[in-house]
Amino acid sequence: MVRVLTINDLISEGVREYYVCIACRFCIGYCPVWDALDTLFFGFRRDSIDRRDLEYFAYLCHDCRDCYYACPYKPPHELGINIPRLNSALRRVVDENYVWPRFMAGLLRRQYIYMASLFLTSLALALALTLAIGSFPEVVSPIITVYQVLPGTYIDIIGLVLGIWGLGILIYEGLRYWRGINGGYGGILDIESHMYALRDAFTHLWFRANGEGCDYPGEYGSYGRFYLHLSMFVGFLTDFAATATAAYYQDALHLYPPYPLTSVPVILGIVGGLLITIGALGLLVLKRFANSELIDDFWFEVDRAMLYLLLSIVITGFIVLSMRGAPFYGLAFLMHISLVSTLFLSAPHSKLTHIVFRYLALVKYYYDKKHKT
Amino acid sequence: MLGYVNLDQRYDVIVGGGGNAGLCAAISACERGKRVLVLVKDSYETRGGHSKYAECVLVAHEEGWHGLRGLSADDYYKLVMRSSKGNADPRLLKFFVENSMRYAEFVERHGVRWINDLKHGISHYRLESPNRLYMLGGGQGLVNALYHWLERRGGCKVVYNAEIVRINAEDGVFKSLEAIINGSRATLRADNLILATGGFEGNVELLRRIWGERFEYIRFRASTVNTGLPIFEMERNGAAMVGRMDEGIHPIVDARVPKFNGGVIDRDYSIPFGITVNANVERIFDEGLYAGGVTEVTYTRILLEQPGGIAYSIFDSKVWGMFKPHAYPPIKADTLEDLARKLELDPDRLVSLVKRFNSSIVPGKDYTVGIEPPKSRNARPIDTPPFYAYPLAPGFSFTRYGVRVNEEARVIRRNNRPFENVFAAGTTMVGNILTGDEYLGCFDIPLGGFFGIVAGENLW
C-alpha cells in the first residue's frame, strides 16, 4: 500500500484493496473481517464499499496479520495489498473522527506529553489538596495508612469523578462510532450479539485465528500476543477485583487499610500487577520485533504510551506496597494515584478507545451475520 | 532464511521449483533422510510460483470426510478423463485418483489447514463446492506452511532467486545443472533431479510467438517467473514430450486485471446471470451454459475471436449478490443507454438487443426461443435498474506442454526408457493427464503435489 496522506486517498485505497479481497477470499477463517466482507456483498447484496464499511472493518481487524503473509498480492506484486497497514491507518481515522471532544483528538499524536502533563498536574493538585486540608506533613513522614494523607471520602469522590469522565466519554465515543458505522438500534440492543462479542473479547478469540495463531511479530503463527494480551487483560480485571474487595472490606466489613499481605485485596493486587507487568513488557518486546511495514506510524506512540503508563502504575503500586510505614510513603501513594488518574483522564483519548470500538465492531459483526438477507 | 549455498557439497537431490509440487517433493525426500537443495526462482517475498494462486484441493474421499460429500476414485477418474477429452494417460490417472488422498493427508501432516474444519468466522458462501477442501490462507497459505516445515526441519536447503538455465544429462543420467543464483552462475551436481518448475505460462516471448496478435488480448494469470526453460532443457536432453504448446487458454476474466500475474482474482462468475455482448453489441455465446470445465474453455476461445478480444457481461440488480464480484467495481448505470455510453457501445443497439432478449424468454421458464445464440439456462429478463457491466477478456491459466513421466514420476526419454535420476512433478508433467485447454478446478494441485511425493520416494 502506498503511504497515503489524505483521508480521501486512504478511503479510495481501502475500497480498491477490499475489492481485490472480495474477488480472492483466501483469508476467510483468519478473522471476522473476511466473513463480514462476504456478508456485505452476498448477505446484503451491496455493490460497493464505502467509508462506513471501512471504519467498521478497521476495528473488526485485530491486527493479526495472517492475511498479509497469506496474500499473493502483497508487495512487490503490482496490486500491492497490505490490509494490516490499511486497517491500522483506518483505525487512526476512526479515532480522530469519533474521539470526543473533537479538539482533543490531536492529543492522540502527543501521548507521551499528554500523559506526562496529566500526571504532573494530578500530582500537583493532590499535593495542593494536602496543603489545603493540612495533611501535607504526612506526605513525607512515616505513616500507618494513606488515609492520613487523603481521607477515604476524598479518594472515593475523586475516583468516582475520574471514572465517570473516563468511562462516560469512552461510551459516548463508542456510540458515535456505532452511529458512524451505521450500526442501528437493533444491533446495539441485541443481547445475543453482545453475548458473542463478550465471549470473543474475554476469550481473545481472534488473537488465536482459529488455532492458526497470529503472524505476530514474525511471519508464522504464534500465540505470543494472545497470551501476553490476555495476561494484561486478566491482570486489569484482577486489579479491579482487588479494588472492589478493598471497598467491600472497608464499607461492609468496616475493616480499614492497611490490609495484611495475605489478605484478599493485597493478593489480588499483587497477582494483577504481575500479570500486567508480564503482559506489558512482553508486548513491548514483541513490538520491537514486529514488521513495521504492517502498521501505521501513528500507533507507534499511542500503543507504547499506554503500555508504559500501565507499567508505571504497577511499579508505583509495588513501591507503595513495600514502603508501608516508611518515610515518603505518602508521596509514593500520591504518585501512584496520580498515575491512575492519568489513566482515567486520558482514557478517552488513548489506546483504551480500542476496547469500545473493537467491542462494538464485534457486536455489529454478529448482528449482521444474523440479519443478512 | 536465504543463507548461502555450499556449491561443493554434494546433494542427494536438487529440486527445481518452489511451488506446491516442488515443496512436496523436497519434503518427501527430506523425510527420507536425503540431502535436498531446493532452487526457487522466485524471491522470498514472491515465493510459491503459480501455486500461490491455488484455492482448493479435490481428492477421492469417503462421504463425510471433513464434512464433505463423497467422491469415489472411479467418479474422480471419469471427471478428469472427461476434462481431458479422453486423452489422459489412463494408467497414470488411475494411479493418481486411487492414491490422491495421500496428497491431502501429506500436506495436512506438514501444517496445511482447511477452511472446512474451522469453527469461527466462516462464511458459508465461501465453501462453494461440497466436495472440495479449501486451504486456510489459499495457495500462499499452503506453500507458506510447507516452506515453514522445511525451515524448521533444517538440513534441507531452500535457495531463492535461483534460476536453472542448463541441465546436463548423458545417456539417461542427470549429471549437473547450471543455475544463476542471485545473479551469479554456478554449476551444481546431485544424484537426482526433480523438476517442478512449472510450465511456460509466464514466458512473454514464447507466448507472444504462439498467440500472435491475440497475445495482446489475453490476460496471463501466472507471473513472468514461469518461463519453462527447464522443460525445454529436458527436451534438449532427449525427454519425450506431451501436450501442445497452444493450450491453456481459460477462463474468461475481467479485462482490467494486470497483463501478467493476475492470479486468482480475475475470474468472471457473472456470465450465466446476464448476457455477454461484444464491441458490436452482439451476443457471442449461450451464456446459460457457461459453467466451468468444457464450456468455459470453448467460450474463452470464442471471446478470443471477438473484435479487440473484448466483451461485456451485462446484468441487472436482480442477480447482484448471487455470484462472486470482480476485483474491480462493476460499471453501473440507471438506464441501459447510460450503461452503453459508459462502455462506449451503441446505446440504441444495446437497448434493442436487451428488448429482443427479454421478449424471447419463454414465460415462466428460464430459457429463450427464437434468438441466436439462445440462452438455454438461467435466462432472466434484464429489466431492473441499476444495470451493471463487467468488461471481459480471455484469460490464460497454465501450459500443458511438458515431459512424459511414468508411475515413479521418472521422466521418460524419447526412446521410451526412463531417465535414471530425473523426475518431474506439477505443471512440468500435467500434460500427461490434462490435455487441451480443459481444466478441472482444484485437481492440478493434488496431482502436482502427489507426483512430487512419489518422486521423493523413488530417488536413486
HADDOCK unambig.tbl for C-alpha pairs under 7 A between the chains (distance, minus, plus):
assign (segid A and resid 19 and name CA) (segid B and resid 327 and name CA) 4.81 0.50 0.50
assign (segid A and resid 19 and name CA) (segid B and resid 328 and name CA) 5.89 0.50 0.50
assign (segid A and resid 20 and name CA) (segid B and resid 265 and name CA) 6.59 0.50 0.50
assign (segid A and resid 20 and name CA) (segid B and resid 327 and name CA) 4.17 0.50 0.50
assign (segid A and resid 20 and name CA) (segid B and resid 328 and name CA) 6.90 0.50 0.50
assign (segid A and resid 22 and name CA) (segid B and resid 325 and name CA) 6.83 0.50 0.50
assign (segid A and resid 22 and name CA) (segid B and resid 327 and name CA) 6.77 0.50 0.50
assign (segid A and resid 23 and name CA) (segid B and resid 265 and name CA) 4.99 0.50 0.50
assign (segid A and resid 23 and name CA) (segid B and resid 324 and name CA) 6.43 0.50 0.50
assign (segid A and resid 23 and name CA) (segid B and resid 325 and name CA) 5.84 0.50 0.50
assign (segid A and resid 23 and name CA) (segid B and resid 326 and name CA) 5.25 0.50 0.50
assign (segid A and resid 23 and name CA) (segid B and resid 327 and name CA) 4.95 0.50 0.50
assign (segid A and resid 24 and name CA) (segid B and resid 264 and name CA) 6.34 0.50 0.50
assign (segid A and resid 24 and name CA) (segid B and resid 265 and name CA) 5.03 0.50 0.50
assign (segid A and resid 26 and name CA) (segid B and resid 136 and name CA) 6.93 0.50 0.50
assign (segid A and resid 26 and name CA) (segid B and resid 137 and name CA) 5.04 0.50 0.50
assign (segid A and resid 26 and name CA) (segid B and resid 138 and name CA) 4.60 0.50 0.50
assign (segid A and resid 27 and name CA) (segid B and resid 136 and name CA) 6.72 0.50 0.50
assign (segid A and resid 27 and name CA) (segid B and resid 137 and name CA) 4.99 0.50 0.50
assign (segid A and resid 28 and name CA) (segid B and resid 122 and name CA) 6.27 0.50 0.50
assign (segid A and resid 29 and name CA) (segid B and resid 115 and name CA) 6.16 0.50 0.50
assign (segid A and resid 29 and name CA) (segid B and resid 118 and name CA) 6.77 0.50 0.50
assign (segid A and resid 29 and name CA) (segid B and resid 120 and name CA) 6.83 0.50 0.50
assign (segid A and resid 29 and name CA) (segid B and resid 121 and name CA) 5.45 0.50 0.50
assign (segid A and resid 29 and name CA) (segid B and resid 122 and name CA) 5.41 0.50 0.50
assign (segid A and resid 29 and name CA) (segid B and resid 136 and name CA) 6.71 0.50 0.50
assign (segid A and resid 31 and name CA) (segid B and resid 121 and name CA) 5.98 0.50 0.50
assign (segid A and resid 32 and name CA) (segid B and resid 121 and name CA) 4.90 0.50 0.50
assign (segid A and resid 35 and name CA) (segid B and resid 121 and name CA) 5.81 0.50 0.50
assign (segid A and resid 35 and name CA) (segid B and resid 122 and name CA) 5.95 0.50 0.50
assign (segid A and resid 35 and name CA) (segid B and resid 123 and name CA) 5.08 0.50 0.50
assign (segid A and resid 38 and name CA) (segid B and resid 123 and name CA) 6.76 0.50 0.50
assign (segid A and resid 41 and name CA) (segid B and resid 321 and name CA) 5.88 0.50 0.50
assign (segid A and resid 42 and name CA) (segid B and resid 321 and name CA) 4.69 0.50 0.50
assign (segid A and resid 42 and name CA) (segid B and resid 322 and name CA) 6.72 0.50 0.50
assign (segid A and resid 45 and name CA) (segid B and resid 320 and name CA) 6.31 0.50 0.50
assign (segid A and resid 45 and name CA) (segid B and resid 321 and name CA) 4.50 0.50 0.50
assign (segid A and resid 70 and name CA) (segid B and resid 137 and name CA) 5.04 0.50 0.50
assign (segid A and resid 70 and name CA) (segid B and resid 140 and name CA) 5.05 0.50 0.50
assign (segid A and resid 70 and name CA) (segid B and resid 141 and name CA) 4.96 0.50 0.50
assign (segid A and resid 71 and name CA) (segid B and resid 140 and name CA) 6.43 0.50 0.50
assign (segid A and resid 72 and name CA) (segid B and resid 52 and name CA) 6.10 0.50 0.50
assign (segid A and resid 72 and name CA) (segid B and resid 53 and name CA) 6.87 0.50 0.50
assign (segid A and resid 72 and name CA) (segid B and resid 140 and name CA) 6.00 0.50 0.50
assign (segid A and resid 210 and name CA) (segid B and resid 118 and name CA) 6.38 0.50 0.50
assign (segid A and resid 210 and name CA) (segid B and resid 119 and name CA) 6.98 0.50 0.50
assign (segid A and resid 210 and name CA) (segid B and resid 120 and name CA) 6.55 0.50 0.50
